[in-house]
Amino acid sequence: MTSTSASTEMTVASPALPEANRRITMPAFVLDGRLTREQAEFLDDHGFIRFRRFADRATVEALGAEQEAIDRRLIAEGRTTINGVPMIIGTRADGSRYIQRMVFSSLQGETMHRFLGDPRFGAILEVAGPDYRIGERERDGLVINHFRREEGSRYKQLGWHTDSLRDLFYFEKPRRYLNVGIYLDDSPITKGGVRLIPHTHRQSIWKMLTRKWHFLDNRPDREEYAVEAEAGDLTIHDGRIWHRVAQATATGEASRRRVMYLPLMNGPEKLKHAGSPTPLYHRLKRFVG
């Protein structure tokens, strides 16, 4: 999906990092086996963490190639939903379409499915909580977000939200779970990227619901932290933390940012299938996201 784009490419000077980045120093953590005490404490304190080079270059290239192949196939088939969950589809300058939010991705490709079997994910499940699992067939499955800033893109940014809001739409009490991202592209600040408000994973349910307008508010926050990462890095953030995706200052191909997100689940299995209805959460999100 890179060679066919006719978009103009532009690179701009890197904007200043938010104030929180000057207060919080992210160590060059590496995840070998179980999280170390220092790593677990960093995650518990700030609500997020980054691990360098979780996936090597060859693995990243294989995952990226499969993502592009699945994209082409689903577009050719005219697919707009998988297991009842809608995808976000953008349009290139030449009129061709591409998927900007792909759901249940590991059900579409063997490379991604095998990747989820990496034993290091067990260490992440361990800190997520008792009886957690990777839900390949639950919620939205393995999601791949493909952000671009260009004409025809429908996924340039994402407003402030908490992932735990979704629990309420499933008539469940918001609980701790971890959102795990694996980067397929470098993500310097010029590409926008994830912004988080540290420590808000410890807020009350009232604050989680009312601090900001979910998905509608895109404004920078003076307390936000900008997550920068390289292809192959792995990030974790607590689902209760306030976060957004900032729009890139670069445009075209230089703005491309693809991240895979793993669904970590506990409790009874709620498997999705081809006949599953579109969840209320996604029906409402169409109007705000």
Secondary structure as UniProt FT lines:
FT   TURN            3..4
FT   HELIX           19..23
FT   HELIX           37..46
FT   STRAND          48..51
FT   TURN            52..53
FT   HELIX           57..77
FT   STRAND          81..82
FT   TURN            83..84
FT   STRAND          85..86
FT   STRAND          88..91
FT   TURN            93..94
FT   STRAND          97..102
FT   HELIX           105..107
FT   HELIX           110..115
FT   TURN            116..117
FT   HELIX           120..128
FT   TURN            130..131
FT   STRAND          133..134
FT   TURN            136..137
FT   TURN            139..140
FT   STRAND          143..147
FT   TURN            151..152
FT   STRAND          158..161
FT   TURN            163..164
FT   HELIX           165..169
FT   TURN            170..171
FT   STRAND          178..183
FT   HELIX           189..191
FT   STRAND          193..196
FT   TURN            198..199
FT   HELIX           200..202
FT   HELIX           205..210
FT   TURN            214..216
FT   TURN            222..223
FT   STRAND          225..226
FT   TURN            231..232
FT   STRAND          234..238
FT   TURN            239..240
FT   STRAND          243..246
FT   HELIX           252..255
FT   STRAND          257..262
FT   STRAND          264..265
FT   TURN            274..275
FT   HELIX           280..285
FT   TURN            286..288
//
